[in-house]
Amino acid sequence: MFLTFEEKPIASASIAQVHRARLLTGEEVAVKVQHPELIENTRFDLSLLSGFVELAEWMFPQFEYRWLAEELAKNLPKELNFTLEASNI
């Protein structure tokens, strides 16, 4: 698929890194690559966040952030789906 692919990323974010590459056609492109084990780690992170929110609500009844854990659980899988992201571009 690639004529060249630079191993060293040119940019990084929390869920991915970007590499320079050149397609077989010669076109230079940026390739977004998910960090290894990202999906497994985010499942664990979401369960931790949910547990912390429940604990905080129990300790501090005025703490109303359950919506945050629910919103992340709903939207994070969409962010991790690069095929869906590409179709949205």
Secondary structure by P-SEA (a helix, b strand, c coil): cccccccccccccccbbbbbbbccccbbbbbbbcccaaaaaaaaaaaaaaaaaaaaaaaccccccaaaaaaaaacccccccaaaaaaac
